[in-house]
């Protein structure tokens, strides 16, 4: 049951972030000067698991953004 709750929590977190952040395919500068892409991330998680910093002009797909979002939520939630 605990695993099910944790998994549901990951998806609930992802759904909330997708809704609040919206998706952008091309990197844009945020108010703090960082480039963001996907669902508000300053990183991209590639299919091979490597992580890249978002840079000007970078473009990503929805699949790339979802992969990065899942990785970041997993990292943040295990620390909470």
C-alpha positions as YAML, in Angstrom:
chain: A
units: angstrom
residues:
- id: 1
  name: UNK
  ca: [0.00, 0.00, 0.00]
- id: 2
  name: UNK
  ca: [2.81, 2.44, 0.82]
- id: 3
  name: UNK
  ca: [4.40, 1.93, -2.62]
- id: 4
  name: UNK
  ca: [1.05, 2.59, -4.28]
- id: 5
  name: UNK
  ca: [0.64, 5.82, -2.32]
- id: 6
  name: UNK
  ca: [4.18, 6.89, -3.22]
- id: 7
  name: UNK
  ca: [3.59, 6.17, -6.92]
- id: 8
  name: UNK
  ca: [0.30, 8.09, -6.84]
- id: 9
  name: UNK
  ca: [2.10, 10.96, -5.13]
- id: 10
  name: UNK
  ca: [4.65, 11.10, -7.92]
- id: 11
  name: UNK
  ca: [1.95, 11.30, -10.57]
- id: 12
  name: UNK
  ca: [-0.07, 13.83, -8.59]
- id: 13
  name: UNK
  ca: [3.03, 16.01, -8.25]
- id: 14
  name: UNK
  ca: [3.79, 15.70, -11.96]
- id: 15
  name: UNK
  ca: [0.22, 16.56, -12.93]
- id: 16
  name: UNK
  ca: [0.25, 19.66, -10.73]
- id: 17
  name: UNK
  ca: [3.59, 20.85, -12.13]
- id: 18
  name: UNK
  ca: [2.48, 20.22, -15.73]
- id: 19
  name: UNK
  ca: [-0.66, 22.27, -15.12]
- id: 20
  name: UNK
  ca: [1.06, 25.15, -13.30]
- id: 21
  name: UNK
  ca: [4.21, 25.40, -15.41]
- id: 22
  name: UNK
  ca: [2.84, 24.56, -18.86]
- id: 23
  name: UNK
  ca: [5.10, 23.11, -21.54]
- id: 24
  name: UNK
  ca: [7.65, 25.08, -23.53]
- id: 25
  name: UNK
  ca: [9.66, 23.31, -26.22]
- id: 26
  name: UNK
  ca: [12.30, 26.03, -26.73]
- id: 27
  name: UNK
  ca: [14.42, 27.35, -23.86]
- id: 28
  name: UNK
  ca: [13.38, 30.72, -22.48]
- id: 29
  name: UNK
  ca: [15.04, 32.86, -19.84]
- id: 30
  name: UNK
  ca: [13.17, 33.08, -16.50]
- id: 31
  name: UNK
  ca: [13.04, 36.08, -14.17]
- id: 32
  name: UNK
  ca: [16.24, 34.96, -12.46]
- id: 33
  name: UNK
  ca: [18.17, 34.77, -15.72]
- id: 34
  name: UNK
  ca: [18.26, 30.95, -15.97]
- id: 35
  name: UNK
  ca: [17.11, 29.20, -19.13]
- id: 36
  name: UNK
  ca: [14.09, 26.93, -18.62]
- id: 37
  name: UNK
  ca: [12.44, 24.38, -20.88]
- id: 38
  name: UNK
  ca: [9.83, 21.65, -20.67]
- id: 39
  name: UNK
  ca: [7.85, 22.05, -17.46]
- id: 40
  name: UNK
  ca: [9.98, 24.82, -15.96]
- id: 41
  name: UNK
  ca: [13.24, 22.91, -15.62]
- id: 42
  name: UNK
  ca: [16.80, 24.13, -15.94]
- id: 43
  name: UNK
  ca: [17.87, 20.58, -16.86]
- id: 44
  name: UNK
  ca: [16.99, 17.98, -19.46]
- id: 45
  name: UNK
  ca: [17.19, 14.24, -18.79]
- id: 46
  name: UNK
  ca: [18.12, 12.43, -22.00]
- id: 47
  name: UNK
  ca: [16.93, 8.95, -22.98]
- id: 48
  name: UNK
  ca: [20.28, 7.48, -21.87]
- id: 49
  name: UNK
  ca: [19.79, 8.96, -18.37]
- id: 50
  name: UNK
  ca: [22.38, 11.69, -18.73]
- id: 51
  name: UNK
  ca: [21.45, 15.15, -17.47]
- id: 52
  name: UNK
  ca: [22.17, 18.35, -19.36]
- id: 53
  name: UNK
  ca: [21.89, 21.98, -18.29]
- id: 54
  name: UNK
  ca: [19.40, 23.96, -20.38]
- id: 55
  name: UNK
  ca: [21.11, 26.47, -22.67]
- id: 56
  name: UNK
  ca: [19.84, 29.14, -25.00]
- id: 57
  name: UNK
  ca: [18.25, 27.72, -28.16]
- id: 58
  name: UNK
  ca: [17.76, 24.22, -26.71]
- id: 59
  name: UNK
  ca: [14.61, 22.43, -27.89]
- id: 60
  name: UNK
  ca: [13.02, 19.36, -26.32]
- id: 61
  name: UNK
  ca: [10.02, 17.08, -26.84]
- id: 62
  name: UNK
  ca: [7.19, 16.40, -24.41]
- id: 63
  name: UNK
  ca: [8.73, 12.94, -23.81]
- id: 64
  name: UNK
  ca: [12.05, 14.58, -22.84]
- id: 65
  name: UNK
  ca: [10.23, 16.99, -20.51]
- id: 66
  name: UNK
  ca: [8.25, 14.19, -18.85]
- id: 67
  name: UNK
  ca: [11.42, 12.14, -18.32]
- id: 68
  name: UNK
  ca: [13.14, 15.12, -16.70]
- id: 69
  name: UNK
  ca: [10.09, 15.90, -14.56]
- id: 70
  name: UNK
  ca: [9.89, 12.30, -13.31]
- id: 71
  name: UNK
  ca: [13.59, 12.33, -12.40]
- id: 72
  name: UNK
  ca: [13.38, 15.65, -10.55]
- id: 73
  name: UNK
  ca: [10.22, 14.73, -8.63]
- id: 74
  name: UNK
  ca: [11.79, 11.43, -7.59]
- id: 75
  name: UNK
  ca: [14.90, 13.21, -6.34]
- id: 76
  name: UNK
  ca: [12.99, 15.87, -4.42]
- id: 77
  name: UNK
  ca: [10.40, 13.53, -2.90]
- id: 78
  name: UNK
  ca: [12.95, 11.06, -1.55]
- id: 79
  name: UNK
  ca: [14.60, 13.96, 0.30]
- id: 80
  name: UNK
  ca: [11.29, 15.05, 1.79]
...
